[in-house]
Amino acid sequence: MHTASEDFPVERATAIAGTLLARLRRERPPVHVLTSPVAMPLSANVLLAVGAEPSMTSRPEVVTEFVATSRALVVNLGMLDAERERAIACAVPAAIAQDRPWLLDPVKVEQAGTRRRFALDLLRQRPAVLRANHAEIACLAGAGQEPGALARAFGTVVMATGMVDRVTDGTRCFRIGMGSPLMQRVTAMGCSLSALTGGFLAVANDPFEAAVAAILVFDVAGEIAADEARGPGSFQSGFLDALYALSRDDLERRAGPR
């Protein structure tokens, strides 16, 4: 696999990722994650592995208090139920009111019109980052629209994930082709990337840089884990270990020019 940047240098990206990862480990920011039950364990463990402190309650009665004591909010629409929908409706305005960065992961919006409408309502509230695959982006932006156009339309950073991952704010753009096919064999890996990005949002001043750092750290850890994995089970445990031990040298060696 390889990395390639359209206009954001790989060397700059790895330096930012190393700096923000060190800050995340040092500051241990609390991050509130509203996600599906399937994604909770891996998302929490990914955040813990890099040093963040996750919380995950979805009770509408208390969620605003958790947002108030967190430094970033992650909103994931996977397996969306009525309680989490109400919690999201409370949490997002609270994050905005307190100037907390928040991320939207519009899981499977292309599968249900009600979820697409809810996602669009949330997108109009200008999340710092939208993390989505290409089918989800096409559903929200319209067929044929590029991630950059969606970023400009809603004033957000778009992380478009797939075989090649792309991060854009509509002006700057970074692409990376790394990771491992084993990532597709472990449930909730994409959701855990959204959670990880929330961790980086908590310590970054620039959402674009937070997203670039998150995707680099995520994909490099995936490559390291895949080197020793015997299959999806050992890959998942190796991935958490790789996140925990990841160094600036690992980022530079794996993601640098090849």
N, C-alpha and C positions, 0 to 999 in steps of 0.2 A: 504494500500500500504506500501511498505517498501523500504529501501535503502540497497544496498549491494556493497561492493567494492572488486574487485579481488585482487588488491595489493596497492591501494591508500586509506588510512584510512579515514573513514567517519568523524572522529573528525578533521583531518587535512583539509579535504575539507570544512567543515563548518567554520573553523577558517579563511581559505583563502577567502571564500565567504563573510564573515562578514567584513574583512579588505578591500577587493576590493570594496564592496558596499559603505562603508564609504568614501573611496577615490573618487569614482565616484561622489557621492553626493557633496563632498567638491570641487572637481576640475572642475566639469561640462564640460567635454570635448566635443568639436564638433565632430560629427560623420557623414560622408557622406554616404547616403544609396541610391543605385540604385536598385529600386524594382518595382513591378508591381503597376498599379493604384489601384487595389483592396487592396493591402497590405499596401499602404502608410499611411492611417490614423491610423491604429492600431500600425504599426511599429513606427511611430513618437510619438504616445502617450505613448507607452511602454518606449521609450528612455526618454521622458520628465518626466515620473513618477519616474524614478530612478535618474534623475538629469542631464542626458546628453543633448546635444543641437544638434538635428538632422537637416540636410539639405538634399534635395532630388532632386535637379535639374538633369535632364538627357540630357540637351543640350550639344552636343559634343563640341561646341565652348567655353564653359565656365567651363566645368566639372573639368578640371585640376586645375583651380584656386580654386575651392571648395575643392578639394583633398588637395591642398597645405595648406589650412587653417584648415584642419581637422586632427584629431589624429588617425583616423581609417577609413577604407572604407569597406562597405558591398556591395557585388555584388550578386543580386538575378536574376535568369533567368526566373522567372514566367512571363507569358504573354509577352514574349520577342518580341519587335518590332525592326525595322531597326534603329530608332534613338537611342534607349537604347543600342543596340548592338554596334553602333559606339561610344557611350559614354563610354561603358565598355572598348572598345579597347583603348581609350585614358586614362581612369582613372587608370586602373591597372598598366601600365608602369609608370605613374606619382607617384602612391603610392610606387612602388618598388624603383624608383629613389630617393624618399625622405624618404625612410626607414619607411614608414607607414605600420602597420599591416593591412592585408585585409582578408576578409572572402568570400568564395564562397558558394552559396546555389544553387545547380544545379536542380532547380525545374523541375520535369517531364522529365528528360533527357531520360527516358526509352520510352517516347511516340514519339520521333522524332529524326531521325538520325542526322539531321543538328544541333540540340541542343546538342546532345551527343558529336559531333565533336567539337563544340565550347567550351563546358565544359571541354573536355580533353585538348584543347589548353590552356585554362585558368589554369587548374590544373597543367600543366607543368611549369607554372610561379610561382608555390609554394606558394599558399595562406597560411597564418598562420593557418587558420582553414577551414575545409570543413564540412559544416552542411548539412546532407542529411538523408533521410529515407532509409530503407533497400533495397527497390526496386531501388532507385537511386544509392546506393553504388554498388549493384550487376551489374547494367548497366555499371558503370565506371570501376569497378575492375574485372569483369568477374564472371560468376556463381561459387559459392562455395568459393569465396575469403572472408576472414575475414577483418573487418575494420582495424585491425592492419597491415595487409599486404599492404593495400592501403596507410596507413599512412607512412609506411616505404618506399614504392615505390616512393612517391612524396614528402617526407620530410615535411609532414603537420600533423596537429592534426585533427583527424576525430571525429565528433560528429554524432553518429548513433542513430537516434531517432525513437522511437516506443513504444510499451507497456513497455519495459525496455530500458532506454536510456544508451548509452555507449559512453565514451570519452576515446580516446587512441591516443598516439603519436607513437605507435609501440613498446614501452617499458613499459611505465606506462599505467594503465587502471583503469577506475572508472566506475561503473555501478550504476544506480539509478532507482528504480521503484516507482515513486510517481506521483503527478499530479492528474488529474480528467478526467473521460470520457467526461465531458462537453467541454474539450479543443478540442475535435473532432467535436463539433457542432458550432464552431465559426470560420468564415473564416479568413485565414491569421495568425493563431496562430503560425504555424511553421516559417513563414516568420518573425514574430515579435520576435521569439526566436533568429533568425539569427541577427536581428537588435540589440537585447539586448546583444548578444555576442560581437558585434562590440563595444558596449559601454564598456564592460569589457576589450576587447583588448586594448582600448585606455588608460587604467590605469594600465595594468599588464605588467610585464617584461617577463612572461612565458605564451605563448598561451595555453598550456595545463591547467594551473591554471585558466586562463580567461574562458576557456570553461567549466571547472568544476564549477566555481562560477556561471556562467550564467545559467547552467542547474539546479543547486540547487535553485537559487533564483526564477527562472521561475516556477519550479514544486512546491516549497513550497507556493508561491503566489497562484498558481492554487488550491492547497488543501484548503488554507484559504478561497479563494473566493467561492469554491464549498460548504463550510459549510453553507453559508447563501443564496446561489443562489436558485432561483425558476425555472430557466431555462437558456438558452444560453444568453438572453439579460441581465438579472441581473448578470449572471456570468461575462460577459465582463466588465461591469462597476465595479463589485466587484474585479476583477482581477487587474485592474489599481489602485484601492484604496489599494489593498493588497501590490502591488509593492511599492507604495508611502510610506506606513507605515511600511514596513517590517523591523524587527530588528534582531540583532544578536541572541537574545533569541529565536525568532521565528524559525530561522534556526536551532539552536541547539535542540530545543524541537521537531520540526517536523522531522528533518532529522537524528537525533541521533539514536543510537541503540534502537530497540523495542522488 
